[in-house]
Amino acid sequence: MLQITDIPTEQTTAATDLLLAILAFIVTLRVYKSGKGIDLIKTRIWTWVFGLLTFASAIGAVAHGFQMSKLTKFVLWQPLNLALVVTICLFAAGIVYDLKNFRLPKALVPILLVSAIIFFALTVIFPDALTTVFIKVEAIAMLFAFVVYTILASRKTIKGAGLMAAGILVTIIAAVIQAIKTIRIIFIWQFDHNGIFHIVQMIAIIFLLQGLQREFKSRGIR
């Protein structure tokens, strides 16, 4: 029988992961509701992004919140890692879709998904070597997204682009916080870099939701 971890920072990390999962699930439903009658392609892309984030965060809550063997935890992290890799790829597809004025090359998503699966397989085989590579790829993707939506906002090409840029900027800040493993704060409970990352990421998700909803609304009444 699984026992709850007795490490305070792991407890708060699990709790914030669970809150992130709940928020991401709510956002998934709202994105689908807002966009399904306006742009099904864009709606599906972002619904999958937030749906996979929901899945990964829920697994993270279990992995951080309970005591388990190293092997069990390793096995549990694999679907989480796969979900995150696919999330980044679909996030990139969403950026391209907006950048191309709501058009998506037919081969792009299959290529991204195959690349995600190959990259995930390599991370299982060479976990130490490729973890750093994944972090760098994620950073490049986020910086690219921030630049794209900042340009789209300045040109007023797409409604909500400014909110999308803000959400991506907060995501970058969250990633930086997570990378600084020495960060600790006490606010009623103890939080480490992971717990703080989850809290900041929740703020980013709200910005992204507002950006998507504003763009959908600009093309139809919802």
N, C-alpha and C positions, 0 to 999 in steps of 0.2 A: 504494500500500500504506500502510495506517495505521501511524503511528509512535507509540509511547508518549510521553506528554507528559514534558517534562523539568522541569516545575514541581513541587517537592516537595509543596506543599499540595494540588495537583490530584491527585497520585499517591495521597496518603492519603485524599482525598475519594473517589476512584474505588474504592479498596480497601474503605473503610467502606460505600460504596454497594453494593458487591458482597456484603459480609457481611450488610447489611440485606436484600438481595434473597433471599439464602439462608435467613436466619432467617424472613422473611415467607412464603417458600414452605413451610417446615416447619410454621409456624403455620397456614397455609391447610389443609394436610393434616390436622393435628391437630384443628382446629375442625370440619372435615367429618366426621372419624371420631367425634368426641365427640358431635356433635349430630344426625347424619343420621337416627337412629332415634328421636329425641325431639321435635325441632321443626324440620321441614324448611325452613320459611320463614325462621326466624332463622338457621339454618345456612347457607342460600343467601346471605342478606344479608352475613353476616360472612365467608363464604368468598370472595365477590366483593371485599369490602373489602381483605382481605389478598392476594388474588390480583392485584388491580390495583396494590397497593403493591409486590408482587414485580416486576411488569412495569415500573413506573415506576423502581424502584431499579436494575433491570438496565440500562435505557436510560441512567440517570444515570451508571452506572459507565463505560459506553462514552463518553458525552459528556465526562466529566471526565478520563477516562484516556488519550484519544488526541488527537493533534494533527489538526485538521481546519479547513476554511475556515469563515468566519462563516455562510455560506449553509447548508453541511452541518449545522453545529451548530444553526442555527435550525430547519431541517426536522426534525432529530432531537428537538428539544425539544417539538415540537407533540404527538405522541402521548403523551409524558410528561405534558404539561400537561393534556391531555384525561383521562388516567387519574387524575390527582390531583383534578380537578374532580368526576369521577364518584365517586371514593372518598369525598369529603366529603359528597356527596349521599346515598350509601348508608349512610354512617356516621350521618347524620341520621335515615335511615329506621330503622336499628337502635335508635337512642335512642327514637324514637316508639313502636316496637314494644314495648319494655320498659316505657315509661311508660304505655302503654295496656293493660298486663297481657296481653301477647302477642296483641295485635290490631293490624292495620294497615289503615287506610283504603285501599280498592281503588285509588283514583285517585292516592294519594300517590307511589308509586314512579314511575309514568309521568310525573307532573308534575315530579318532581325530576330525572329523566333528561333530559327535554326542556329544562328550565331549565339543566341542566349543559351541554348541547350548544349552546344559544343563548349562554350566557356564554362558553364556549370560543371560539365563532366571533367574538364581540366582542373577546376578548383577542388574537386573531390580527390583527384589523383595527386595534385601538387598544391595542397591547401596553403602552405606557408608562402610559397613563391607568388601565387596568384591573388592572394588577398589584397596585397598592396596594389597590384595592377587593377583590380576591380575598383578599389577606392579612387584611383587616379582616373579611370574611365568614367566613373560616376561624377567626379568633380568636373571633368571636361564637359560632360553632357549637361550638367547644371549650369555651368558658365555659358555654354552655347545657348541654352534655353533662355537664360537671363538676357543675353545680348539680343536674341531674336525678339523677345516680347518687349524689350525696351525700345527697340527700333519700331516695332509695330505700333507701340503706344505713341511714340513721338510723331509718327506719320498718320496716326488716327485711322489706321487701316482696319483694325479689328477692335470692336468694343470689348472692354474688359481686359485688354492686353496689359494695362498698367497694374491691375490687380494680380494678373498672372505673374508679371515680373516681380511684384512685391512678394508673392508667395514663394517664388523660386529663390529670391534673395534670402528670405527667412529660412528656407530649406538649406541653403549653403551655410548660413550661420549655425544652424542646428548640426550640420555635418562637422563643422570646425569644432564645435563644443564636444561632440562625441569623440573626436580624434584626440582631444586633450584629456587623457585618462586620469590626470591628477586632480581634476576639478571635483570639489566636494562642497555642498552647501547644506545647511541645516535650517529648515523652515517647518517647524513642528516635527517633521521626520527628516531622516538623512537621505540626501540624493547624491548619486555620483554622476559621471558624465553621461551614462545611458539614460538615467531618469530625467535629467535636464534636457537631453536631446529629444526625448519623447514629448515633453511639454512644449518645447519650442516648435517641434514638427506639427503639433496640433494647431498652433497658430497659423503655420504655413498652409495647412490643409484648408482652413477657413477662408484664407485669401484666394486660394485656387478655386474653391467652390464658388465664391462670389464672382470671380472673373469669368468662369464658365457660364454661370447663370446670366450674367450681364450680356455675354456674347450671344447666347441662345435667345434671350429676350429681344435683342436688336434685330433678329431675323423672324420673329414671330411673337405672339402674345401668349404668355404663360403665367 
